[in-house]
């Protein structure tokens, strides 16, 4: 699965009542068990080099358009808002992150 085997570099944790949702500074959001075991990748993808992490959008990715969670290029890096943040609300998962002044909030309505 995307992101499995990548260094986690966790930046934020949320509890969905059963598992933990973890955001990474390397462009992924994972669901992990309370015992630390990998459950699934909720969002994020590898860059064009097959590595984790984006510092700019690649391949014409347009963040203003809808994409499946597994295709989102979750930009991360030195940001004025700090590490990527996540929140759970009303059945949706929110991710906030970016690079420099290009900061985004993304709502994933159905990736829990």
Backbone as CSV, one residue per row, in Angstrom:
resi,resn,N_x,N_y,N_z,CA_x,CA_y,CA_z,C_x,C_y,C_z
1,UNK,0.833,-1.207,0.000,0.000,0.000,0.000,0.866,1.254,0.000
2,UNK,0.361,2.309,-0.615,1.101,3.575,-0.639,1.483,3.999,0.761
3,UNK,2.728,4.356,0.888,3.199,4.885,2.153,3.679,3.842,3.130
4,UNK,3.287,2.582,2.949,3.766,1.552,3.868,5.244,1.327,3.582
5,UNK,6.051,1.296,4.621,7.490,1.142,4.450,8.224,2.461,4.380
6,UNK,7.492,3.573,4.343,8.107,4.897,4.340,8.379,5.291,5.790
7,UNK,9.407,6.104,6.026,9.623,6.572,7.401,8.425,7.412,7.836
8,UNK,7.884,7.168,9.011,6.644,7.847,9.368,6.761,9.350,9.584
9,UNK,7.777,9.817,10.289,7.908,11.245,10.603,6.547,11.853,10.938
10,UNK,5.931,11.324,11.971,4.583,11.742,12.348,4.544,13.199,12.782
11,UNK,3.450,13.867,12.414,3.304,15.270,12.777,2.068,15.536,13.621
12,UNK,1.038,14.698,13.504,-0.177,14.916,14.281,-0.919,13.591,14.411
13,UNK,-1.621,13.409,15.518,-2.421,12.215,15.764,-3.833,12.605,16.163
14,UNK,-4.791,11.854,15.677,-6.185,11.980,16.087,-6.689,10.583,16.409
15,UNK,-7.709,10.487,17.245,-8.309,9.217,17.601,-9.708,9.192,17.007
16,UNK,-10.001,8.174,16.190,-11.337,8.090,15.589,-12.302,7.240,16.422
17,UNK,-11.882,6.877,17.632,-12.708,6.061,18.507,-12.332,4.595,18.478
18,UNK,-11.625,4.179,17.426,-11.184,2.796,17.287,-9.692,2.726,17.000
19,UNK,-9.230,3.570,16.098,-7.834,3.592,15.664,-7.274,5.002,15.801
20,UNK,-6.011,5.130,15.506,-5.364,6.436,15.451,-5.209,6.850,13.992
21,UNK,-5.400,8.125,13.725,-5.159,8.699,12.405,-3.898,9.539,12.555
22,UNK,-2.905,9.278,11.718,-1.607,9.941,11.841,-1.256,10.662,10.554
23,UNK,-0.904,11.938,10.679,-0.385,12.664,9.516,1.136,12.611,9.581
24,UNK,1.738,12.703,8.405,3.182,12.605,8.280,3.724,13.837,7.584
25,UNK,4.932,14.222,7.931,5.586,15.318,7.211,6.036,14.854,5.830
26,UNK,5.826,13.578,5.516,6.203,13.040,4.207,4.988,12.704,3.345
27,UNK,3.944,13.516,3.427,2.841,13.496,2.459,1.872,12.334,2.557
28,UNK,1.702,11.755,3.718,0.734,10.677,3.882,-0.103,10.884,5.130
29,UNK,-1.282,10.269,5.120,-2.122,10.155,6.303,-2.440,8.670,6.437
30,UNK,-2.111,8.107,7.600,-2.308,6.681,7.839,-3.300,6.446,8.961
31,UNK,-3.960,5.291,8.892,-4.729,4.781,10.016,-3.853,3.705,10.649
32,UNK,-3.636,3.830,11.958,-2.832,2.837,12.659,-3.604,2.350,13.879
33,UNK,-3.365,1.106,14.234,-4.019,0.544,15.415,-3.460,1.173,16.673
34,UNK,-4.192,1.061,17.759,-3.710,1.613,19.025,-2.470,0.875,19.517
35,UNK,-2.164,-0.292,18.904,-0.937,-1.020,19.232,0.221,-0.607,18.321
36,UNK,-0.031,0.368,17.435,1.012,0.856,16.526,1.075,0.133,15.204
37,UNK,0.201,-0.840,14.978,0.225,-1.592,13.718,-0.419,-0.794,12.578
38,UNK,0.129,-0.967,11.378,-0.408,-0.330,10.172,-1.772,-0.909,9.854
39,UNK,-2.782,-0.041,9.609,-4.114,-0.487,9.212,-4.352,-0.144,7.745
40,UNK,-4.171,1.139,7.368,-4.374,1.528,5.973,-3.790,2.916,5.718
41,UNK,-3.607,3.220,4.451,-3.232,4.569,4.031,-4.524,5.275,3.656
42,UNK,-4.814,6.405,4.304,-6.050,7.134,4.040,-5.895,8.154,2.928
43,UNK,-4.718,8.760,2.823,-4.520,9.790,1.802,-3.032,9.964,1.548
44,UNK,-2.737,10.463,0.358,-1.361,10.743,-0.012,-0.850,9.807,-1.084
45,UNK,0.235,10.209,-1.729,0.838,9.423,-2.797,2.331,9.705,-2.849
46,UNK,3.050,8.871,-3.565,4.480,9.088,-3.766,4.698,10.128,-4.856
47,UNK,5.847,10.802,-4.834,6.149,11.790,-5.870,6.611,11.086,-7.143
48,UNK,6.929,11.860,-8.181,7.302,11.304,-9.476,8.565,10.453,-9.418
49,UNK,9.387,10.626,-8.409,10.604,9.826,-8.245,10.340,8.561,-7.436
50,UNK,9.079,8.340,-7.052,8.735,7.174,-6.258,9.097,7.311,-4.800
51,UNK,9.268,8.542,-4.343,9.651,8.828,-2.964,8.515,9.537,-2.249
52,UNK,8.564,9.509,-0.945,7.584,10.246,-0.146,8.021,11.701,-0.048
53,UNK,7.064,12.609,-0.073,7.343,14.027,0.122,7.207,14.852,-1.148
54,UNK,6.559,15.988,-1.020,6.394,16.948,-2.109,6.796,18.322,-1.601
55,UNK,7.512,19.062,-2.422,7.755,20.465,-2.096,7.074,21.367,-3.112
56,UNK,6.521,20.772,-4.158,5.738,21.495,-5.147,4.858,20.473,-5.859
57,UNK,3.743,20.904,-6.412,2.873,19.990,-7.138,3.564,19.518,-8.406
58,UNK,3.344,18.253,-8.759,3.982,17.654,-9.928,2.939,17.204,-10.941
59,UNK,3.376,17.077,-12.192,2.534,16.496,-13.237,1.235,17.217,-13.501
60,UNK,1.200,18.524,-13.296,-0.018,19.288,-13.557,-1.104,19.118,-12.513
61,UNK,-0.753,18.598,-11.336,-1.736,18.432,-10.268,-2.371,19.776,-9.930
62,UNK,-3.686,19.808,-9.892,-4.429,21.035,-9.598,-5.146,20.890,-8.260
63,UNK,-4.670,21.579,-7.217,-5.288,21.427,-5.897,-6.678,22.043,-5.792
64,UNK,-7.118,22.755,-6.806,-8.455,23.349,-6.766,-9.517,22.386,-7.290
65,UNK,-9.103,21.218,-7.778,-10.032,20.223,-8.304,-10.116,19.035,-7.359
66,UNK,-11.212,18.309,-7.445,-11.416,17.130,-6.623,-10.529,15.983,-7.113
67,UNK,-9.957,15.238,-6.176,-9.107,14.078,-6.477,-9.412,12.992,-5.458
68,UNK,-9.237,11.711,-5.847,-9.324,10.655,-4.832,-8.252,10.884,-3.766
69,UNK,-8.532,10.487,-2.540,-7.576,10.710,-1.442,-6.214,10.112,-1.750
70,UNK,-6.187,8.977,-2.455,-4.920,8.305,-2.756,-4.093,9.023,-3.822
71,UNK,-4.642,10.058,-4.441,-3.917,10.804,-5.476,-3.474,12.191,-5.003
72,UNK,-3.878,12.574,-3.786,-3.539,13.916,-3.307,-2.050,14.056,-3.056
73,UNK,-1.489,15.089,-3.630,-0.085,15.439,-3.393,-0.065,16.374,-2.185
74,UNK,0.092,15.796,-1.019,0.048,16.557,0.226,1.400,17.221,0.444
75,UNK,1.504,18.480,-0.019,2.755,19.233,0.087,3.166,19.399,1.533
76,UNK,4.432,19.214,1.776,4.959,19.427,3.116,6.348,20.013,3.015
77,UNK,6.779,20.588,4.055,8.110,21.191,4.087,8.123,22.308,5.095
78,UNK,9.038,23.207,4.955,9.113,24.344,5.860,7.910,25.233,5.611
79,UNK,7.043,25.288,6.570,5.793,26.024,6.429,5.660,27.017,7.569
80,UNK,4.998,28.127,7.281,4.775,29.115,8.328,3.758,28.635,9.346
81,UNK,3.010,27.563,9.026,2.027,27.047,9.978,2.543,25.820,10.710
82,UNK,3.748,25.397,10.441,4.307,24.226,11.109,3.997,22.947,10.364
83,UNK,4.050,21.858,11.079,3.842,20.539,10.480,2.401,20.375,10.010
84,UNK,2.134,19.399,9.138,0.746,19.161,8.732,-0.131,18.837,9.937
85,UNK,-1.324,19.396,9.931,-2.287,19.185,11.004,-3.468,18.421,10.452
86,UNK,-4.094,17.604,11.283,-5.308,16.904,10.893,-6.365,17.111,11.965
87,UNK,-7.626,16.976,11.552,-8.753,17.064,12.480,-9.871,16.187,11.948
88,UNK,-10.658,15.640,12.836,-11.831,14.857,12.484,-13.061,15.621,12.936
89,UNK,-14.042,15.719,12.033,-15.271,16.411,12.395,-16.400,15.962,11.471
90,UNK,-17.516,15.586,12.049,-18.696,15.239,11.263,-18.467,14.147,10.239
91,UNK,-17.605,13.195,10.531,-17.334,12.107,9.602,-16.313,12.439,8.526
92,UNK,-15.779,13.641,8.545,-14.767,14.047,7.563,-13.415,14.197,8.235
93,UNK,-12.371,14.038,7.430,-10.999,14.229,7.873,-10.476,15.485,7.196
94,UNK,-9.893,16.376,7.972,-9.323,17.615,7.437,-7.811,17.572,7.589
95,UNK,-7.096,17.986,6.554,-5.635,18.069,6.555,-5.257,19.506,6.225
96,UNK,-4.320,20.052,6.959,-3.823,21.398,6.694,-2.309,21.339,6.650
97,UNK,-1.736,21.841,5.586,-0.285,21.853,5.425,0.080,22.623,4.184
98,UNK,1.329,22.564,3.831,1.789,23.255,2.643,3.240,23.623,2.764
99,UNK,3.691,24.405,1.819,5.081,24.838,1.770,5.088,26.355,1.678
100,UNK,5.840,26.991,2.576,5.955,28.455,2.518,4.612,29.120,2.644
101,UNK,4.265,29.938,1.665,2.981,30.632,1.701,1.905,29.881,0.940
102,UNK,2.221,28.741,0.343,1.238,27.908,-0.358,0.685,26.891,0.625
103,UNK,-0.267,27.323,1.419,-0.829,26.472,2.456,-2.277,26.144,2.130
104,UNK,-2.680,24.914,2.450,-3.975,24.412,2.039,-4.676,23.727,3.195
105,UNK,-5.996,23.724,3.124,-6.817,22.880,3.972,-7.599,21.995,3.013
106,UNK,-7.488,20.679,3.210,-8.162,19.716,2.340,-9.150,18.938,3.190
107,UNK,-10.372,18.802,2.690,-11.406,18.013,3.364,-11.565,16.688,2.624
108,UNK,-11.356,15.596,3.346,-11.591,14.257,2.815,-12.894,13.781,3.433
109,UNK,-13.936,13.734,2.611,-15.266,13.428,3.122,-15.481,11.948,3.406
110,UNK,-14.696,11.070,2.777,-15.001,9.650,2.936,-13.764,8.768,2.993
111,UNK,-12.754,9.197,3.734,-11.556,8.340,3.798,-11.304,7.822,5.206
112,UNK,-12.309,7.862,6.065,-12.151,7.275,7.391,-12.476,5.835,7.268
